[in-house]
Amino acid sequence: MQKEEENKIYREAIEFFGVTSQKIMVIEEMSELTKELCKELRDRGDIEHIADELADVEITLAQLKSIYDIHDMVEEHKDFKLRRLTSNIAKLKAKA
């Protein structure tokens, strides 16, 4: 699916269900992903369930970025944190 089509669906969901409802949905989906990851750590998990919940989290997070109109800001923070992570890994590798 193309990005424009995805963004249209996100906006329609926000408009139809409402901002508050979609914020609650993000929290619920993150909780469901957490539950599936905990199950997997106890050797009772299912990779298909993890993938399904991860997809739900990504969809609802995209809606959250749309609600706050912070797509670019999130990308800037993400880039900064990835550069920092790369640096931290390099430092730790050098010590090893």
Secondary structure, 3 states (H helix, E strand, C coil): CCHHHHHHHHHHHHHHHCHHHHHHHHHHHHHHHHHHHHHHHCCCCCHHHHHHHHHHHHHHHHHHHHHHCCHHHHHHHHHHHHHHHHHHHHHHHHHC
